[in-house]
Amino acid sequence: MKKLLLIFALIAFLSCSDNGKKEFTPLDALVMSQHFVKQKLKSPSTAEFGSSTERVTKLNDSTFMVRNYVDSQNSFGAMIRSEYACTLYFTNDATAYLIDLTIE
């Protein structure tokens, strides 16, 4: 829980600009997509994600689509790679909302 709060605080801190409007980056979206994906995994502690921000598309100032992969253990303990697509939206108070998540 502390790690999640630290991520939210870091996003809020890094995304403030001089005019008070928050600018979100592909890295912000990548990190938050990993949080949403971990919530759906059987063994989230084993998750290893692709780390390239080249897999992130900025749809507008506050909406991003992330197409990435995650390696994690399945119910039998085998490491499995799954592709995912995550669309998320950031509000001005640096809260991220999941719009859509598909894990193959």
WOPE-V866554 format. One line per field, one symbol per residue. psi: psi as a letter, one per 40 degrees, with the letter a starting at -180 (. if undefined). A space follows every 10 residues. Layout:
psi=???
//
This chain:
psi=dddddddddd ddddehidee hhhiiddddd ddddddddde idgdeehhii eheeehhhda dehihhhaih hiiadeeihh hhiihhhihh idefhhhhdi hhh.
//
